[in-house]
Amino acid sequence: MAARAGKRVLIIDADLGLANVEIVLGVKPRYHLGDLLDKGLTVSEVLVDGPPGVKLLAAGSGVRSLTHLSDEQKMQFIQALDPIEEMFDLVLIDSGAGIGDNVLFFVGAAEEAILVVNPEPTSLVDAYATVKVLSQQAGVHTFNVIVNPVVDELAARGIFQKLTAVTGKFLEAKLRHLGYIPRDENLHRAIMAQRPVCEMFPASPSARAIAVIGERLLADKANAATSPQQVARVDGGLKFMWQRLFRESQVAVG
C-alpha cells in the first residue's frame, strides 16, 4: 500500500536463519544478510526487487551462523545500513518469533513495534512474554496489535482485551489495537501462489483489512511529524537508533 502511494519501501527479513519473506513474495535472492556481513558486499548489491516499489534484504534460510549475531556482526550491520537512509522512505523489519537476542536487537531499533497474535491461548501467552521482555530489556513501551485471523472486529476486540487485561495488570507497556485480518481463503491462495494478497486479490476482505492497517500506520507517521520528540527520533536515523540500542544492550550485559 505504501509503495502504491509512491513510497520507497524496504523489507528487512530479520528472521535470521529461517527466512520466509522471499518465499511469500516469490523472489529468489542471489545474496542475503550473511553475505552483507561476511563477503564485504554493499547493501545495494544485496538488495533484491520485490513487488513494484519494494526492495528486500533477505535473511538466508538454513544459515545457522546467523541465528545469533555476535557484537561484531551487529556493528557491521549498523555500518552497512548507513546508506539506506537516503534510499527508502519506509523500512519494515520482519522479526523472527520468540524473544531471542536477534529479536531484541531488531525490534528495539524500530520506531513502531507491531505484534501479531491469533486467537489461540498459546499465542496470547507468547504475546505477553514478548511484550514483557521487549519492554523491560529493549526499551519498547508501545505495541501495535494485529489479530490474525478472526471472524470479525468483535472477535478481534475480544482477543485484544484478553491480552491487555494481563499486560495492564503486570506490565507498564501500552498496547494499541491496530486492526485485524479476517479469515479469508484468498489470503491462503495468495500465499500458495507466492504473491501479495493485495496484488493478487485487491478486493478481498484480507487485502482491504491490510490496506486499512497500512493507512493507519502512515497517518500516525504523518501526525507524529508535528511532535518535536518524534522528529528528533526520526532525524537521528536508523543508524543512530541501532547504535543506541547496541550501547544499551552492552551496558545491560556488563
Secondary structure, 3 states (H helix, E strand, C coil): CCCCCCCCEEEEEECCEECCHHHHHCCCCCCCHHHHHHCCCCHHHHCEECCCCEEEECCCECCHHHCCCCHHHHHHHHHHCHHHHHCCCEEEEEECCCCCHHHHHHHHCCCCEEEEECCCHHHHHHHHHHHHHHHHHCCCCEEEEEEEEECCHHHHHHHHHHHHHHHHHHCCCEEEEEEEEECCHHHHHHHHHCCCHHHHCCCCHHHHHHHHHHHHHHHHHHHHCCCHHHHHHHHHHHHHHHHHHHHHHHHHHC
